[in-house]
Amino acid sequence: MTVRHAAPHFNEVFMANFGQKWLRRLPGLCFVILAAALCRACGGFATARNNDDFTGVSLTGVQHMGHDFNISEFYVDGYYGSNVGREGGGGGYLCCVMLPTKWRPGLSVEVRWAVGNWSKLDRSQTVLGDYSSLTFELYKAQVPVEKYEAAEAVYVHFFAGGKARVVSSIAGPGGPRHPISRSDLHAADGATAGVRMDAMFTEEELAETSRKAKEKEGKRSQ
């Protein structure tokens, strides 16, 4: 009898190939807290001046790249957005991110994401627990938040070629009221192209996050 290893969740595969290399550098820090601390000055989610300026909304991702791809993880202005499966999403709804209550021209957010490519997955290797044939590409982009009338759930739409769009909508993806239709063949035309990254976070960002975490911990212990 052949024993087949259960296929790990794609986030586990990503962490095995990429995440652990930088996560081990910051022992004791929560994964989500680390991400949130990295980009607090990046853009739209961090610019509200007081509690009346922003609204807490959910965050989720939607991928338009097909069954051979997934978004293993993504971040919006440092907020961890979970993942988007190969079926397309939306992914899990994360609560909450702080979106400006009123849209303004020039509003944008920094999006970082990892695209998993399953098209060349070698089944003869995966049955042995070897997922090296699963590859990843990392991207970063400053993406405009498309105009909204009211602050509702934030959706990040991911397209082939390392492109993304960000919308706020009360209607979920797939519905007729959602700003981006799955049947729209030109939905990617207005997407922002990201730049490739070698790592989700740079050495400088990791060092700064570690410094701030130690500084904050020091103040708590006083």
C-alpha positions, 0 to 999 in steps of 0.5 A: 500500500502506498502512503500518500502525504496529505497536501499542505495548505498553500500558505504552508507551502509558501511559508516553507519556501519563503516565509520562514526565512524572514519570520525566524529573524523575529522570534516572538512576534505575531505574524499579523502584528509584524505585517501591520507594523511594517507599513503604517505610513504607506497610504490610505488606511493610515491617514485618518486623523480621528475616529470620525474620519474612518470606518472599520471594514472587512478585507478580502481578495479575489483572483482572476488568474485561473485554477493554476494560480492562488494568492498565498498571502497579501497585505494592504498597507501592512494589514494581513489579508489572508489568502485567495484559493485557486477557485478564485475567491473571495478569500477569507474575510478579515476584520477589520481595516480602517478605510477613510469614511469619505473617498478622496482623489489620490487615495491609494494603498500599498498592496503586497502579494504572493502568487502561487503557480501550480501549473507545473506541479509534479505529482510524483514529487508531491506524493512524497511531500516535495512541493518544490515544483510549486513556484511563487512570484512576489509583487508590490504596488501602490494601487489607487482605491477606486471611488466609492460613495460609502466605506464598505468592505474592501476587495483586492482583485488580482490579475495575471501579470502582477496587476491589482485593483482595489475597490470598496463595495457592499456587494460581494464579488460575483454579484451584479452590483460589485464594481468588478464583474468576473465576466468583464474581459477588460477588468484588468485594463485599469489595474495597477502593475506591481513590481517584482520583489525578492522577499515580501519584506526587505532587510531594512523593514525587518530591522525597523520592525524589530526595533519598534517592537523592542521599543514598544516592549520596553515602554510596557515594562517600565 
